[in-house]
């Protein structure tokens, strides 16, 4: 009787390792399969991230090209606005901002260099429209009038507001892309655009707008 029990125990002991081994293999296969899927998904996510960064950087560089074109266009436009203005303060504001704009062109070239990109201008349709509006104001107002100065200030501030929005967004995007040096360059330009806008408001509020209103009374 004891012998039979001993034999049964041996049979049981020889079968158990086989079942345990099968279970372990199945479990290992599951782990390997899951790990494989995880690695593949991670690879796909990384590839998507790389693609997204590439597209974002392209958009960023294209936008810089827009602003490069815009600043170079303003270098040509500001002397005409100065010539058309009557107020000495407004003339000086345009002259001073022309010098700033020339430095903006140089700073944008440094931003391109920091990105290992050649500085190229891409036609900015928004700036083209704003410059055209300024030309229209000059042609539709009388020279030597405060009314023309008011129109020039309005046109110039539309330009400033466009630049403020553009440089503000681009500076933030540069930081998102990890381009700290480029962000600093853009923020320095942004600061000067805001100062120029405030100066134009001050000139309008402290004289030009009132002078224009009295011209209307004289005509009446």
C-alpha positions in Angstrom: 0.0 0.0 0.0 2.8 2.3 0.9 4.5 1.5 -2.4 1.5 2.4 -4.4 1.2 5.7 -2.7 4.8 6.3 -3.3 4.4 5.6 -7.0 1.4 7.8 -7.3 3.3 10.6 -5.6 6.1 10.2 -8.1 3.6 10.4 -11.0 2.1 13.5 -9.6 5.4 15.1 -9.1 6.5 14.4 -12.8 3.3 15.9 -14.2 3.2 19.1 -12.1 6.5 20.6 -13.5 5.1 20.1 -17.0 2.0 22.1 -16.4 3.9 24.8 -14.5 6.4 25.1 -17.4 3.7 25.5 -19.9 2.0 28.2 -17.9 5.3 30.0 -17.5 6.0 29.9 -21.2 2.6 31.3 -22.0 3.0 34.0 -19.4 6.4 34.9 -20.8 5.0 35.1 -24.4 2.3 37.5 -23.1 5.0 39.7 -21.5 7.1 39.7 -24.6 4.1 40.5 -26.8 3.1 43.4 -24.5 6.6 44.7 -24.4 6.9 44.5 -28.2 3.7 46.5 -28.6 4.8 49.1 -26.0 8.2 49.5 -27.8 6.4 49.9 -31.1 3.9 52.4 -29.8 6.8 54.4 -28.2 8.7 54.3 -31.4 5.6 55.5 -33.3 5.0 58.3 -30.7 8.6 59.4 -31.0 8.4 59.5 -34.8 5.2 61.5 -34.6 6.8 63.9 -32.1 9.8 64.4 -34.5 7.4 65.0 -37.4 5.4 67.5 -35.4 8.5 69.3 -34.3 9.8 69.5 -37.9 6.5 70.9 -39.1 6.4 73.4 -36.2 9.9 74.5 -36.9 9.1 75.0 -40.6 6.1 77.1 -39.7 8.4 79.1 -37.3 11.1 79.7 -39.9 8.5 80.7 -42.6 7.0 83.2 -40.1 10.5 84.7 -39.5 10.9 85.1 -43.2 7.6 87.0 -43.3 8.8 89.4 -40.6 12.2 89.8 -42.3 10.4 90.9 -45.5 8.1 93.1 -43.5 11.0 94.9 -41.7 12.9 95.4 -44.9 9.7 96.9 -46.5 9.3 99.3 -43.6 12.9 100.5 -44.0 11.7 101.7 -47.5 8.3 103.0 -46.2 9.2 105.0 -43.0 11.2 107.8 -44.9 8.1 108.4 -47.0 5.9 108.6 -43.9 8.3 111.0 -42.3 8.3 113.2 -45.4 4.5 113.2 -45.5 4.1 114.1 -41.8 3.7 117.7 -40.6 4.2 117.4 -36.8 7.9 117.7 -35.9 7.3 115.1 -33.1 5.8 112.7 -35.6 8.6 113.3 -38.0 11.1 112.5 -35.3 9.2 109.4 -34.2 9.3 108.0 -37.8 13.0 108.9 -38.1 13.9 107.2 -34.8 11.8 104.1 -35.6 13.5 103.9 -39.0 16.8 103.5 -37.2 15.3 100.9 -34.9 13.8 99.0 -37.9 17.2 98.8 -39.5 18.5 97.2 -36.4 15.5 94.8 -36.4 16.6 93.6 -39.8 20.1 92.9 -38.5 18.7 91.1 -35.4 16.5 88.9 -37.5 19.6 87.9 -39.5 21.2 86.9 -36.2 18.1 84.9 -35.4 18.4 83.0 -38.7 22.1 82.4 -38.0 21.2 80.9 -34.6 18.8 78.5 -36.4 21.5 77.6 -39.0 19.3 79.2 -41.6 20.1 81.7 -44.3 18.2 84.9 -44.0 15.5 84.9 -46.7 12.6 87.2 -47.1 9.1 85.8 -47.8 6.5 88.2 -49.0 4.3 89.2 -46.1 0.8 89.9 -47.5 -0.4 91.4 -44.3 2.4 94.0 -44.2 2.0 94.7 -47.9 -1.7 95.5 -47.3 -0.8 97.8 -44.3 1.8 99.7 -46.3 -0.6 100.1 -49.2 -3.2 101.6 -46.7 -0.6 104.1 -45.5 0.0 105.2 -49.1 -3.7 105.6 -49.6 -4.0 107.8 -46.6 -1.2 110.1 -47.9 -2.9 110.3 -51.4 -6.3 111.1 -49.9 -5.3 113.8 -47.4 -4.0 117.3 -47.9 -0.3 117.9 -47.2 0.6 120.1 -44.3 -2.5 119.1 -42.3 -2.9 117.5 -38.9 -5.6 115.3 -40.4 -2.9 113.7 -42.5 -0.8 113.2 -39.4 -3.8 111.5 -37.7 -4.1 109.2 -40.6 -0.4 108.4 -40.6 -0.5 107.6 -36.9 -3.4 105.3 -37.4 -1.6 103.5 -40.3 1.6 103.3 -38.3 -0.1 101.9 -35.2 -1.8 99.2 -37.3 1.7 98.2 -38.4 2.9 98.2 -34.8 0.0 96.1 -33.6 0.6 93.6 -36.3 4.3 93.4 -35.4 3.5 93.2 -31.7 1.2 90.3 -32.3 3.7 88.6 -34.6 6.8 89.0 -32.4 4.9 88.1 -29.3 3.7 84.8 -30.8 7.0 84.0 -32.4 9.0 84.6 -29.2 6.7 82.3 -27.3 7.0 79.7 -30.0 10.8 80.0 -30.0 10.8 79.1 -26.3 8.5 76.1 -27.0 11.0 74.9 -29.5 13.9 75.4 -27.1 15.4 78.3 -29.0 16.2 80.5 -26.1 18.7 82.7 -27.9 16.2 83.3 -30.8 13.4 84.1 -28.2 15.6 86.7 -26.6 16.2 88.4 -29.9 12.5 88.5 -30.8 11.6 89.7 -27.3 14.0 92.6 -27.7 12.3 93.6 -31.0 8.9 93.2 -29.4 9.8 95.6 -26.6 10.8 98.3 -29.1 7.6 97.8 -31.1 5.5 98.3 -28.0 7.5 101.5 -27.1 7.0 102.9 -30.6 3.2 102.2 -30.4 3.0 104.0 -27.0 4.9 107.0 -28.4 2.5 107.3 -31.4 -0.4 107.2 -29.0 1.2 110.0 -26.9 1.8 112.2 -30.0 -1.9 111.7 -31.1 -3.3 112.4 -27.6 -1.2 115.4 -26.8 -1.7 117.5 -29.9 -2.3 116.0 -33.3 -5.8 114.8 -32.7 -6.9 118.1 -31.3 -5.3 120.1 -34.1 -7.1 117.9 -36.6 -10.4 118.6 -34.9 -9.8 122.4 -35.1 -9.1 122.1 -38.8 -12.5 120.6 -39.3 -14.0 123.6 -37.4 -12.1 126.0 -39.6 -13.4 124.3 -42.8 -16.9 124.6 -41.4 
